[in-house]
Amino acid sequence: MPLSGEAIRTMNYVDDISVTLRRILAVLPSLTEEERSRVAEHIKKSEPSYASVVAAIEAK
């Protein structure tokens, strides 16, 4: 069954998220320990989180 345009757009959003995460990983070595800690806390507090989106997808 072919995918709808909405499903393809959503998959493209996931690709965009992956690109962003790769950029974050590339920058991490240049950050201080304090900066890394603050970035980690910021990611943990972000809503919706990646995990919550996956949970919502799997629940439906």
mmCIF file as Biopython writes it, N, C-alpha, C and O atoms, coordinates in Angstrom:
data_model
#
loop_
_atom_site.group_PDB
_atom_site.id
_atom_site.type_symbol
_atom_site.label_atom_id
_atom_site.label_alt_id
_atom_site.label_comp_id
_atom_site.label_asym_id
_atom_site.label_entity_id
_atom_site.label_seq_id
_atom_site.pdbx_PDB_ins_code
_atom_site.Cartn_x
_atom_site.Cartn_y
_atom_site.Cartn_z
_atom_site.occupancy
_atom_site.B_iso_or_equiv
_atom_site.auth_seq_id
_atom_site.auth_asym_id
_atom_site.pdbx_PDB_model_num
ATOM 1   N N  . MET A ? 1  ? 0.840  -1.177 0.000  1.0 0.0 1  A 1 
ATOM 2   C CA . MET A ? 1  ? 0.000  0.000  0.000  1.0 0.0 1  A 1 
ATOM 3   C C  . MET A ? 1  ? 0.888  1.244  0.000  1.0 0.0 1  A 1 
ATOM 4   O O  . MET A ? 1  ? 1.786  1.355  0.835  1.0 0.0 1  A 1 
ATOM 5   N N  . PRO A ? 2  ? 0.654  2.173  -0.914 1.0 0.0 2  A 1 
ATOM 6   C CA . PRO A ? 2  ? 1.471  3.388  -0.963 1.0 0.0 2  A 1 
ATOM 7   C C  . PRO A ? 2  ? 1.201  4.296  0.245  1.0 0.0 2  A 1 
ATOM 8   O O  . PRO A ? 2  ? 0.108  4.304  0.811  1.0 0.0 2  A 1 
ATOM 9   N N  . LEU A ? 3  ? 2.219  5.045  0.611  1.0 0.0 3  A 1 
ATOM 10  C CA . LEU A ? 3  ? 2.096  5.980  1.732  1.0 0.0 3  A 1 
ATOM 11  C C  . LEU A ? 3  ? 1.386  7.252  1.294  1.0 0.0 3  A 1 
ATOM 12  O O  . LEU A ? 3  ? 1.513  7.694  0.152  1.0 0.0 3  A 1 
ATOM 13  N N  . SER A ? 4  ? 0.639  7.828  2.225  1.0 0.0 4  A 1 
ATOM 14  C CA . SER A ? 4  ? -0.006 9.116  1.964  1.0 0.0 4  A 1 
ATOM 15  C C  . SER A ? 4  ? 1.044  10.222 1.990  1.0 0.0 4  A 1 
ATOM 16  O O  . SER A ? 4  ? 2.155  10.043 2.488  1.0 0.0 4  A 1 
ATOM 17  N N  . GLY A ? 5  ? 0.665  11.350 1.449  1.0 0.0 5  A 1 
ATOM 18  C CA . GLY A ? 5  ? 1.562  12.502 1.483  1.0 0.0 5  A 1 
ATOM 19  C C  . GLY A ? 5  ? 1.885  12.910 2.909  1.0 0.0 5  A 1 
ATOM 20  O O  . GLY A ? 5  ? 3.003  13.330 3.206  1.0 0.0 5  A 1 
ATOM 21  N N  . GLU A ? 6  ? 0.895  12.785 3.796  1.0 0.0 6  A 1 
ATOM 22  C CA . GLU A ? 6  ? 1.107  13.155 5.196  1.0 0.0 6  A 1 
ATOM 23  C C  . GLU A ? 6  ? 2.124  12.228 5.860  1.0 0.0 6  A 1 
ATOM 24  O O  . GLU A ? 6  ? 2.959  12.683 6.641  1.0 0.0 6  A 1 
ATOM 25  N N  . ALA A ? 7  ? 2.061  10.934 5.554  1.0 0.0 7  A 1 
ATOM 26  C CA . ALA A ? 7  ? 3.026  9.981  6.119  1.0 0.0 7  A 1 
ATOM 27  C C  . ALA A ? 7  ? 4.434  10.277 5.602  1.0 0.0 7  A 1 
ATOM 28  O O  . ALA A ? 7  ? 5.405  10.206 6.356  1.0 0.0 7  A 1 
ATOM 29  N N  . ILE A ? 8  ? 4.539  10.605 4.335  1.0 0.0 8  A 1 
ATOM 30  C CA . ILE A ? 8  ? 5.853  10.927 3.756  1.0 0.0 8  A 1 
ATOM 31  C C  . ILE A ? 8  ? 6.401  12.200 4.390  1.0 0.0 8  A 1 
ATOM 32  O O  . ILE A ? 8  ? 7.588  12.259 4.713  1.0 0.0 8  A 1 
ATOM 33  N N  . ARG A ? 9  ? 5.558  13.229 4.578  1.0 0.0 9  A 1 
ATOM 34  C CA . ARG A ? 9  ? 6.000  14.463 5.236  1.0 0.0 9  A 1 
ATOM 35  C C  . ARG A ? 9  ? 6.461  14.181 6.655  1.0 0.0 9  A 1 
ATOM 36  O O  . ARG A ? 9  ? 7.470  14.721 7.110  1.0 0.0 9  A 1 
ATOM 37  N N  . THR A ? 10 ? 5.718  13.332 7.352  1.0 0.0 10 A 1 
ATOM 38  C CA . THR A ? 10 ? 6.088  12.994 8.726  1.0 0.0 10 A 1 
ATOM 39  C C  . THR A ? 10 ? 7.433  12.277 8.759  1.0 0.0 10 A 1 
ATOM 40  O O  . THR A ? 10 ? 8.251  12.543 9.640  1.0 0.0 10 A 1 
ATOM 41  N N  . MET A ? 11 ? 7.669  11.384 7.823  1.0 0.0 11 A 1 
ATOM 42  C CA . MET A ? 11 ? 8.963  10.707 7.752  1.0 0.0 11 A 1 
ATOM 43  C C  . MET A ? 11 ? 10.080 11.700 7.444  1.0 0.0 11 A 1 
ATOM 44  O O  . MET A ? 11 ? 11.201 11.543 7.930  1.0 0.0 11 A 1 
ATOM 45  N N  . ASN A ? 12 ? 9.786  12.711 6.648  1.0 0.0 12 A 1 
ATOM 46  C CA . ASN A ? 12 ? 10.780 13.752 6.368  1.0 0.0 12 A 1 
ATOM 47  C C  . ASN A ? 12 ? 11.098 14.553 7.628  1.0 0.0 12 A 1 
ATOM 48  O O  . ASN A ? 12 ? 12.240 14.966 7.831  1.0 0.0 12 A 1 
ATOM 49  N N  . TYR A ? 13 ? 10.086 14.774 8.480  1.0 0.0 13 A 1 
ATOM 50  C CA . TYR A ? 13 ? 10.342 15.443 9.758  1.0 0.0 13 A 1 
ATOM 51  C C  . TYR A ? 13 ? 11.300 14.614 10.611 1.0 0.0 13 A 1 
ATOM 52  O O  . TYR A ? 13 ? 12.192 15.159 11.260 1.0 0.0 13 A 1 
ATOM 53  N N  . VAL A ? 14 ? 11.109 13.300 10.605 1.0 0.0 14 A 1 
ATOM 54  C CA . VAL A ? 14 ? 12.001 12.415 11.360 1.0 0.0 14 A 1 
ATOM 55  C C  . VAL A ? 14 ? 13.423 12.535 10.816 1.0 0.0 14 A 1 
ATOM 56  O O  . VAL A ? 14 ? 14.386 12.571 11.583 1.0 0.0 14 A 1 
ATOM 57  N N  . ASP A ? 15 ? 13.550 12.595 9.497  1.0 0.0 15 A 1 
ATOM 58  C CA . ASP A ? 15 ? 14.877 12.789 8.896  1.0 0.0 15 A 1 
ATOM 59  C C  . ASP A ? 15 ? 15.494 14.107 9.354  1.0 0.0 15 A 1 
ATOM 60  O O  . ASP A ? 15 ? 16.693 14.170 9.625  1.0 0.0 15 A 1 
ATOM 61  N N  . ASP A ? 16 ? 14.676 15.162 9.442  1.0 0.0 16 A 1 
ATOM 62  C CA . ASP A ? 16 ? 15.167 16.462 9.919  1.0 0.0 16 A 1 
ATOM 63  C C  . ASP A ? 16 ? 15.639 16.362 11.371 1.0 0.0 16 A 1 
ATOM 64  O O  . ASP A ? 16 ? 16.658 16.946 11.739 1.0 0.0 16 A 1 
ATOM 65  N N  . ILE A ? 17 ? 14.894 15.619 12.194 1.0 0.0 17 A 1 
ATOM 66  C CA . ILE A ? 17 ? 15.299 15.418 13.586 1.0 0.0 17 A 1 
ATOM 67  C C  . ILE A ? 17 ? 16.642 14.697 13.640 1.0 0.0 17 A 1 
ATOM 68  O O  . ILE A ? 17 ? 17.502 15.048 14.447 1.0 0.0 17 A 1 
ATOM 69  N N  . SER A ? 18 ? 16.824 13.696 12.793 1.0 0.0 18 A 1 
ATOM 70  C CA . SER A ? 18 ? 18.089 12.947 12.764 1.0 0.0 18 A 1 
ATOM 71  C C  . SER A ? 18 ? 19.260 13.853 12.394 1.0 0.0 18 A 1 
ATOM 72  O O  . SER A ? 18 ? 20.342 13.747 12.971 1.0 0.0 18 A 1 
ATOM 73  N N  . VAL A ? 19 ? 19.041 14.733 11.440 1.0 0.0 19 A 1 
ATOM 74  C CA . VAL A ? 19 ? 20.089 15.685 11.051 1.0 0.0 19 A 1 
ATOM 75  C C  . VAL A ? 19 ? 20.438 16.589 12.233 1.0 0.0 19 A 1 
ATOM 76  O O  . VAL A ? 19 ? 21.612 16.848 12.500 1.0 0.0 19 A 1 
ATOM 77  N N  . THR A ? 20 ? 19.421 17.063 12.931 1.0 0.0 20 A 1 
ATOM 78  C CA . THR A ? 20 ? 19.650 17.925 14.090 1.0 0.0 20 A 1 
ATOM 79  C C  . THR A ? 20 ? 20.425 17.183 15.174 1.0 0.0 20 A 1 
ATOM 80  O O  . THR A ? 20 ? 21.347 17.743 15.766 1.0 0.0 20 A 1 
ATOM 81  N N  . LEU A ? 21 ? 20.062 15.934 15.440 1.0 0.0 21 A 1 
ATOM 82  C CA . LEU A ? 21 ? 20.766 15.150 16.455 1.0 0.0 21 A 1 
ATOM 83  C C  . LEU A ? 21 ? 22.223 14.906 16.055 1.0 0.0 21 A 1 
ATOM 84  O O  . LEU A ? 21 ? 23.108 14.926 16.910 1.0 0.0 21 A 1 
ATOM 85  N N  . ARG A ? 22 ? 22.478 14.677 14.770 1.0 0.0 22 A 1 
ATOM 86  C CA . ARG A ? 22 ? 23.867 14.528 14.319 1.0 0.0 22 A 1 
ATOM 87  C C  . ARG A ? 22 ? 24.654 15.818 14.532 1.0 0.0 22 A 1 
ATOM 88  O O  . ARG A ? 22 ? 25.831 15.779 14.891 1.0 0.0 22 A 1 
ATOM 89  N N  . ARG A ? 23 ? 24.011 16.947 14.313 1.0 0.0 23 A 1 
ATOM 90  C CA . ARG A ? 23 ? 24.677 18.247 14.540 1.0 0.0 23 A 1 
ATOM 91  C C  . ARG A ? 23 ? 25.007 18.428 16.016 1.0 0.0 23 A 1 
ATOM 92  O O  . ARG A ? 23 ? 26.086 18.904 16.367 1.0 0.0 23 A 1 
ATOM 93  N N  . ILE A ? 24 ? 24.067 18.044 16.877 1.0 0.0 24 A 1 
ATOM 94  C CA . ILE A ? 24 ? 24.317 18.129 18.321 1.0 0.0 24 A 1 
ATOM 95  C C  . ILE A ? 24 ? 25.500 17.247 18.691 1.0 0.0 24 A 1 
ATOM 96  O O  . ILE A ? 24 ? 26.389 17.681 19.424 1.0 0.0 24 A 1 
ATOM 97  N N  . LEU A ? 25 ? 25.520 16.021 18.197 1.0 0.0 25 A 1 
ATOM 98  C CA . LEU A ? 25 ? 26.630 15.111 18.501 1.0 0.0 25 A 1 
ATOM 99  C C  . LEU A ? 25 ? 27.962 15.652 18.001 1.0 0.0 25 A 1 
ATOM 100 O O  . LEU A ? 25 ? 28.995 15.451 18.640 1.0 0.0 25 A 1 
ATOM 101 N N  . ALA A ? 26 ? 27.944 16.335 16.863 1.0 0.0 26 A 1 
ATOM 102 C CA . ALA A ? 26 ? 29.187 16.888 16.301 1.0 0.0 26 A 1 
ATOM 103 C C  . ALA A ? 26 ? 29.731 18.025 17.153 1.0 0.0 26 A 1 
ATOM 104 O O  . ALA A ? 26 ? 30.944 18.224 17.213 1.0 0.0 26 A 1 
ATOM 105 N N  . VAL A ? 27 ? 28.854 18.774 17.810 1.0 0.0 27 A 1 
ATOM 106 C CA . VAL A ? 27 ? 29.263 19.930 18.612 1.0 0.0 27 A 1 
ATOM 107 C C  . VAL A ? 27 ? 29.704 19.523 20.016 1.0 0.0 27 A 1 
ATOM 108 O O  . VAL A ? 27 ? 30.533 20.207 20.616 1.0 0.0 27 A 1 
ATOM 109 N N  . LEU A ? 28 ? 29.176 18.439 20.546 1.0 0.0 28 A 1 
ATOM 110 C CA . LEU A ? 28 ? 29.444 18.052 21.930 1.0 0.0 28 A 1 
ATOM 111 C C  . LEU A ? 28 ? 30.920 18.049 22.317 1.0 0.0 28 A 1 
ATOM 112 O O  . LEU A ? 28 ? 31.243 18.519 23.408 1.0 0.0 28 A 1 
ATOM 113 N N  . PRO A ? 29 ? 31.825 17.552 21.494 1.0 0.0 29 A 1 
ATOM 114 C CA . PRO A ? 29 ? 33.234 17.544 21.904 1.0 0.0 29 A 1 
ATOM 115 C C  . PRO A ? 29 ? 33.815 18.934 22.169 1.0 0.0 29 A 1 
ATOM 116 O O  . PRO A ? 29 ? 34.800 19.065 22.896 1.0 0.0 29 A 1 
ATOM 117 N N  . SER A ? 30 ? 33.219 19.958 21.588 1.0 0.0 30 A 1 
ATOM 118 C CA . SER A ? 30 ? 33.757 21.313 21.781 1.0 0.0 30 A 1 
ATOM 119 C C  . SER A ? 30 ? 33.175 22.009 23.011 1.0 0.0 30 A 1 
ATOM 120 O O  . SER A ? 30 ? 33.609 23.111 23.348 1.0 0.0 30 A 1 
ATOM 121 N N  . LEU A ? 31 ? 32.216 21.403 23.679 1.0 0.0 31 A 1 
ATOM 122 C CA . LEU A ? 31 ? 31.590 22.016 24.850 1.0 0.0 31 A 1 
ATOM 123 C C  . LEU A ? 31 ? 32.325 21.646 26.128 1.0 0.0 31 A 1 
ATOM 124 O O  . LEU A ? 31 ? 32.947 20.588 26.229 1.0 0.0 31 A 1 
ATOM 125 N N  . THR A ? 32 ? 32.239 22.531 27.087 1.0 0.0 32 A 1 
ATOM 126 C CA . THR A ? 32 ? 32.798 22.227 28.409 1.0 0.0 32 A 1 
ATOM 127 C C  . THR A ? 32 ? 31.858 21.252 29.122 1.0 0.0 32 A 1 
ATOM 128 O O  . THR A ? 32 ? 30.736 21.018 28.672 1.0 0.0 32 A 1 
ATOM 129 N N  . GLU A ? 33 ? 32.326 20.689 30.231 1.0 0.0 33 A 1 
ATOM 130 C CA . GLU A ? 33 ? 31.488 19.769 31.012 1.0 0.0 33 A 1 
ATOM 131 C C  . GLU A ? 33 ? 30.216 20.469 31.487 1.0 0.0 33 A 1 
ATOM 132 O O  . GLU A ? 33 ? 29.129 19.891 31.444 1.0 0.0 33 A 1 
ATOM 133 N N  . GLU A ? 34 ? 30.357 21.718 31.942 1.0 0.0 34 A 1 
ATOM 134 C CA . GLU A ? 34 ? 29.182 22.468 32.402 1.0 0.0 34 A 1 
ATOM 135 C C  . GLU A ? 34 ? 28.189 22.686 31.256 1.0 0.0 34 A 1 
ATOM 136 O O  . GLU A ? 34 ? 26.981 22.527 31.430 1.0 0.0 34 A 1 
ATOM 137 N N  . GLU A ? 35 ? 28.707 23.045 30.106 1.0 0.0 35 A 1 
ATOM 138 C CA . GLU A ? 35 ? 27.834 23.257 28.948 1.0 0.0 35 A 1 
ATOM 139 C C  . GLU A ? 35 ? 27.135 21.967 28.543 1.0 0.0 35 A 1 
ATOM 140 O O  . GLU A ? 35 ? 25.941 21.961 28.245 1.0 0.0 35 A 1 
ATOM 141 N N  . ARG A ? 36 ? 27.888 20.883 28.536 1.0 0.0 36 A 1 
ATOM 142 C CA . ARG A ? 36 ? 27.294 19.577 28.184 1.0 0.0 36 A 1 
ATOM 143 C C  . ARG A ? 36 ? 26.187 19.224 29.164 1.0 0.0 36 A 1 
ATOM 144 O O  . ARG A ? 36 ? 25.137 18.722 28.763 1.0 0.0 36 A 1 
ATOM 145 N N  . SER A ? 37 ? 26.413 19.480 30.435 1.0 0.0 37 A 1 
ATOM 146 C CA . SER A ? 37 ? 25.420 19.195 31.456 1.0 0.0 37 A 1 
ATOM 147 C C  . SER A ? 37 ? 24.164 20.033 31.241 1.0 0.0 37 A 1 
ATOM 148 O O  . SER A ? 37 ? 23.048 19.526 31.351 1.0 0.0 37 A 1 
ATOM 149 N N  . ARG A ? 38 ? 24.348 21.299 30.937 1.0 0.0 38 A 1 
ATOM 150 C CA . ARG A ? 38 ? 23.197 22.177 30.714 1.0 0.0 38 A 1 
ATOM 151 C C  . ARG A ? 38 ? 22.435 21.780 29.463 1.0 0.0 38 A 1 
ATOM 152 O O  . ARG A ? 38 ? 21.204 21.815 29.451 1.0 0.0 38 A 1 
ATOM 153 N N  . VAL A ? 39 ? 23.146 21.406 28.416 1.0 0.0 39 A 1 
ATOM 154 C CA . VAL A ? 39 ? 22.480 20.933 27.196 1.0 0.0 39 A 1 
ATOM 155 C C  . VAL A ? 39 ? 21.697 19.655 27.496 1.0 0.0 39 A 1 
ATOM 156 O O  . VAL A ? 39 ? 20.560 19.508 27.050 1.0 0.0 39 A 1 
ATOM 157 N N  . ALA A ? 40 ? 22.291 18.741 28.242 1.0 0.0 40 A 1 
ATOM 158 C CA . ALA A ? 40 ? 21.616 17.487 28.596 1.0 0.0 40 A 1 
ATOM 159 C C  . ALA A ? 40 ? 20.333 17.757 29.371 1.0 0.0 40 A 1 
ATOM 160 O O  . ALA A ? 40 ? 19.299 17.148 29.095 1.0 0.0 40 A 1 
ATOM 161 N N  . GLU A ? 41 ? 20.395 18.669 30.344 1.0 0.0 41 A 1 
ATOM 162 C CA . GLU A ? 41 ? 19.200 19.010 31.124 1.0 0.0 41 A 1 
ATOM 163 C C  . GLU A ? 41 ? 18.130 19.629 30.230 1.0 0.0 41 A 1 
ATOM 164 O O  . GLU A ? 41 ? 16.943 19.335 30.370 1.0 0.0 41 A 1 
ATOM 165 N N  . HIS A ? 42 ? 18.555 20.473 29.327 1.0 0.0 42 A 1 
ATOM 166 C CA . HIS A ? 42 ? 17.616 21.119 28.406 1.0 0.0 42 A 1 
ATOM 167 C C  . HIS A ? 42 ? 16.919 20.067 27.537 1.0 0.0 42 A 1 
ATOM 168 O O  . HIS A ? 42 ? 15.706 20.131 27.335 1.0 0.0 42 A 1 
ATOM 169 N N  . ILE A ? 43 ? 17.670 19.121 27.034 1.0 0.0 43 A 1 
ATOM 170 C CA . ILE A ? 43 ? 17.087 18.051 26.213 1.0 0.0 43 A 1 
ATOM 171 C C  . ILE A ? 43 ? 16.117 17.211 27.042 1.0 0.0 43 A 1 
ATOM 172 O O  . ILE A ? 43 ? 15.027 16.885 26.574 1.0 0.0 43 A 1 
ATOM 173 N N  . LYS A ? 44 ? 16.504 16.861 28.265 1.0 0.0 44 A 1 
ATOM 174 C CA . LYS A ? 44 ? 15.649 16.040 29.129 1.0 0.0 44 A 1 
ATOM 175 C C  . LYS A ? 44 ? 14.319 16.714 29.419 1.0 0.0 44 A 1 
ATOM 176 O O  . LYS A ? 44 ? 13.295 16.039 29.529 1.0 0.0 44 A 1 
ATOM 177 N N  . LYS A ? 45 ? 14.319 18.047 29.546 1.0 0.0 45 A 1 
ATOM 178 C CA . LYS A ? 45 ? 13.110 18.787 29.900 1.0 0.0 45 A 1 
ATOM 179 C C  . LYS A ? 45 ? 12.266 19.170 28.694 1.0 0.0 45 A 1 
ATOM 180 O O  . LYS A ? 45 ? 11.152 19.669 28.856 1.0 0.0 45 A 1 
ATOM 181 N N  . SER A ? 46 ? 12.777 18.946 27.488 1.0 0.0 46 A 1 
ATOM 182 C CA . SER A ? 46 ? 12.051 19.327 26.285 1.0 0.0 46 A 1 
ATOM 183 C C  . SER A ? 46 ? 10.781 18.505 26.139 1.0 0.0 46 A 1 
ATOM 184 O O  . SER A ? 46 ? 10.785 17.288 26.322 1.0 0.0 46 A 1 
ATOM 185 N N  . GLU A ? 47 ? 9.705  19.185 25.808 1.0 0.0 47 A 1 
ATOM 186 C CA . GLU A ? 47 ? 8.435  18.517 25.531 1.0 0.0 47 A 1 
ATOM 187 C C  . GLU A ? 47 ? 7.845  19.074 24.259 1.0 0.0 47 A 1 
ATOM 188 O O  . GLU A ? 47 ? 7.851  20.287 24.046 1.0 0.0 47 A 1 
ATOM 189 N N  . PRO A ? 48 ? 7.338  18.208 23.417 1.0 0.0 48 A 1 
ATOM 190 C CA . PRO A ? 48 ? 7.320  16.767 23.602 1.0 0.0 48 A 1 
ATOM 191 C C  . PRO A ? 48 ? 8.710  16.188 23.382 1.0 0.0 48 A 1 
ATOM 192 O O  . PRO A ? 48 ? 9.488  16.692 22.572 1.0 0.0 48 A 1 
ATOM 193 N N  . SER A ? 49 ? 9.003  15.138 24.107 1.0 0.0 49 A 1 
ATOM 194 C CA . SER A ? 49 ? 10.287 14.472 23.946 1.0 0.0 49 A 1 
ATOM 195 C C  . SER A ? 49 ? 10.182 13.448 22.814 1.0 0.0 49 A 1 
ATOM 196 O O  . SER A ? 49 ? 9.091  13.052 22.403 1.0 0.0 49 A 1 
ATOM 197 N N  . TYR A ? 50 ? 11.335 13.042 22.332 1.0 0.0 50 A 1 
ATOM 198 C CA . TYR A ? 50 ? 11.373 12.025 21.288 1.0 0.0 50 A 1 
ATOM 199 C C  . TYR A ? 50 ? 10.675 10.757 21.775 1.0 0.0 50 A 1 
ATOM 200 O O  . TYR A ? 50 ? 9.911  10.131 21.040 1.0 0.0 50 A 1 
ATOM 201 N N  . ALA A ? 51 ? 10.953 10.390 23.033 1.0 0.0 51 A 1 
ATOM 202 C CA . ALA A ? 51 ? 10.353 9.178  23.611 1.0 0.0 51 A 1 
ATOM 203 C C  . ALA A ? 51 ? 8.836  9.300  23.718 1.0 0.0 51 A 1 
ATOM 204 O O  . ALA A ? 51 ? 8.127  8.325  23.466 1.0 0.0 51 A 1 
ATOM 205 N N  . SER A ? 52 ? 8.318  10.481 24.087 1.0 0.0 52 A 1 
ATOM 206 C CA . SER A ? 52 ? 6.870  10.630 24.207 1.0 0.0 52 A 1 
ATOM 207 C C  . SER A ? 52 ? 6.180  10.563 22.845 1.0 0.0 52 A 1 
ATOM 208 O O  . SER A ? 52 ? 5.054  10.076 22.746 1.0 0.0 52 A 1 
ATOM 209 N N  . VAL A ? 53 ? 6.840  11.041 21.812 1.0 0.0 53 A 1 
ATOM 210 C CA . VAL A ? 53 ? 6.276  10.950 20.465 1.0 0.0 53 A 1 
ATOM 211 C C  . VAL A ? 53 ? 6.238  9.491  20.011 1.0 0.0 53 A 1 
ATOM 212 O O  . VAL A ? 53 ? 5.239  9.040  19.450 1.0 0.0 53 A 1 
ATOM 213 N N  . VAL A ? 54 ? 7.316  8.761  20.251 1.0 0.0 54 A 1 
ATOM 214 C CA . VAL A ? 54 ? 7.347  7.333  19.896 1.0 0.0 54 A 1 
ATOM 215 C C  . VAL A ? 54 ? 6.253  6.587  20.649 1.0 0.0 54 A 1 
ATOM 216 O O  . VAL A ? 54 ? 5.572  5.743  20.067 1.0 0.0 54 A 1 
ATOM 217 N N  . ALA A ? 55 ? 6.074  6.884  21.928 1.0 0.0 55 A 1 
ATOM 218 C CA . ALA A ? 55 ? 5.032  6.236  22.721 1.0 0.0 55 A 1 
ATOM 219 C C  . ALA A ? 55 ? 3.645  6.537  22.145 1.0 0.0 55 A 1 
ATOM 220 O O  . ALA A ? 55 ? 2.791  5.653  22.080 1.0 0.0 55 A 1 
ATOM 221 N N  . ALA A ? 56 ? 3.428  7.779  21.730 1.0 0.0 56 A 1 
ATOM 222 C CA . ALA A ? 56 ? 2.134  8.149  21.141 1.0 0.0 56 A 1 
ATOM 223 C C  . ALA A ? 56 ? 1.883  7.416  19.829 1.0 0.0 56 A 1 
ATOM 224 O O  . ALA A ? 56 ? 0.758  7.000  19.554 1.0 0.0 56 A 1 
ATOM 225 N N  . ILE A ? 57 ? 2.917  7.260  19.026 1.0 0.0 57 A 1 
ATOM 226 C CA . ILE A ? 57 ? 2.788  6.535  17.769 1.0 0.0 57 A 1 
ATOM 227 C C  . ILE A ? 57 ? 2.440  5.073  18.023 1.0 0.0 57 A 1 
ATOM 228 O O  . ILE A ? 57 ? 1.560  4.513  17.371 1.0 0.0 57 A 1 
ATOM 229 N N  . GLU A ? 58 ? 3.138  4.463  18.975 1.0 0.0 58 A 1 
ATOM 230 C CA . GLU A ? 58 ? 2.924  3.049  19.268 1.0 0.0 58 A 1 
ATOM 231 C C  . GLU A ? 58 ? 1.577  2.793  19.936 1.0 0.0 58 A 1 
ATOM 232 O O  . GLU A ? 58 ? 1.051  1.685  19.841 1.0 0.0 58 A 1 
ATOM 233 N N  . ALA A ? 59 ? 1.010  3.790  20.608 1.0 0.0 59 A 1 
ATOM 234 C CA . ALA A ? 59 ? -0.261 3.618  21.321 1.0 0.0 59 A 1 
ATOM 235 C C  . ALA A ? 59 ? -1.459 3.595  20.384 1.0 0.0 59 A 1 
ATOM 236 O O  . ALA A ? 59 ? -2.523 3.088  20.739 1.0 0.0 59 A 1 
ATOM 237 N N  . LYS A ? 60 ? -1.285 4.137  19.201 1.0 0.0 60 A 1 
ATOM 238 C CA . LYS A ? 60 ? -2.441 4.243  18.276 1.0 0.0 60 A 1 
ATOM 239 C C  . LYS A ? 60 ? -2.478 3.139  17.281 1.0 0.0 60 A 1 
ATOM 240 O O  . LYS A ? 60 ? -3.381 3.092  16.445 1.0 0.0 60 A 1 
#
